Amino acid sequence: MESIGLLEVKGLIASIEGLDAMTKAADVRVIHTEKRLGGALVTIIVAGNVSAVTAAVAAGSKKASKLGKVFGCEVIASPHEEVTKFFDMEK
């Protein structure tokens, strides 16, 4: 089972910078993005092994916080299968 990491950021540009940092920091793949309020609030979800996801979320949060407010970031090391139904977890 892959781990998932979530990053929720205020601002589209901050979220793009955060996503760029996440994908450059570790071997993760984007499984879901959601934009609310016209891109003012963006949630990015990545998947990979737990150490990669942890590194990616830390890098993304650090980078995004320089440009916008980070509302939350979390790593779920072994998500329950009911949680993974929300996302396309197929490789």
C-alpha positions as CSV (number, residue, x, y, z in Angstrom):
1,M,0.0,0.0,0.0
2,E,1.3,3.4,-1.0
3,S,1.4,6.3,1.4
4,I,-0.4,9.6,0.6
5,G,0.6,13.1,1.4
6,L,-1.7,16.1,1.4
7,L,-0.8,19.8,1.1
8,E,-3.4,22.5,1.3
9,V,-2.3,26.0,0.3
10,K,-3.9,29.5,-0.1
11,G,-3.0,30.8,-3.6
12,L,-2.6,29.1,-6.9
13,I,1.0,30.3,-7.5
14,A,2.0,29.1,-4.0
15,S,0.4,25.7,-4.7
16,I,2.2,25.3,-8.0
17,E,5.5,26.2,-6.4
18,G,4.8,23.7,-3.6
19,L,3.9,21.0,-6.1
20,D,7.1,21.7,-8.1
21,A,9.1,21.3,-4.9
22,M,7.3,18.1,-4.0
23,T,7.9,16.4,-7.2
24,K,11.6,17.5,-7.3
25,A,12.3,16.5,-3.7
26,A,11.2,12.8,-4.0
27,D,9.9,10.0,-6.1
28,V,6.2,10.8,-5.7
29,R,3.3,11.0,-8.2
30,V,0.4,13.4,-8.1
31,I,-2.9,11.5,-7.6
32,H,-5.3,14.4,-7.1
33,T,-5.6,18.2,-7.1
34,E,-8.5,20.3,-6.1
35,K,-9.0,24.0,-6.6
36,R,-11.7,25.8,-4.6
37,L,-12.7,29.4,-4.5
38,G,-11.3,30.1,-8.0
39,G,-7.9,28.7,-7.1
40,A,-7.6,30.6,-3.8
41,L,-7.5,27.3,-1.9
42,V,-5.7,24.4,-3.5
43,T,-5.2,20.9,-2.2
44,I,-2.5,18.6,-3.7
45,I,-2.3,14.9,-3.0
46,V,0.7,12.8,-3.8
47,A,1.5,9.1,-3.4
48,G,4.6,7.0,-3.0
49,N,6.6,5.2,-0.3
50,V,6.4,6.8,3.2
51,S,9.8,8.3,3.2
52,A,9.4,9.9,-0.2
53,V,6.0,11.3,0.6
54,T,7.3,12.7,3.9
55,A,10.2,14.4,2.1
56,A,7.9,15.7,-0.6
57,V,5.3,17.2,1.8
58,A,8.0,18.8,3.9
59,A,9.7,20.4,0.8
60,G,6.3,21.5,-0.7
61,S,5.2,23.0,2.5
62,K,8.4,24.9,3.0
63,K,8.4,26.3,-0.6
64,A,4.7,27.1,-0.6
65,S,4.8,29.0,2.7
66,K,7.1,31.6,1.2
67,L,4.4,32.6,-1.3
68,G,1.1,31.8,0.5
69,K,-0.4,30.4,3.6
70,V,-0.2,26.7,4.2
71,F,-3.4,25.6,5.8
72,G,-2.4,22.0,6.4
73,C,-0.1,19.2,5.4
74,E,-0.2,15.6,6.4
75,V,1.3,12.2,5.6
76,I,-0.9,9.1,5.9
77,A,1.5,6.2,6.0
78,S,-0.9,3.4,5.4
79,P,-4.3,4.7,4.4
80,H,-7.3,2.5,4.8
81,E,-8.7,1.2,1.5
82,E,-11.9,3.2,2.1
83,V,-9.8,6.4,2.0
84,T,-8.0,5.4,-1.2
85,K,-11.3,5.0,-2.9
86,F,-11.4,8.8,-3.2
87,F,-8.3,8.8,-5.4
88,D,-7.0,7.0,-8.4
89,M,-4.2,5.0,-6.7
90,E,-3.5,2.8,-9.7
91,K,0.1,3.1,-11.1
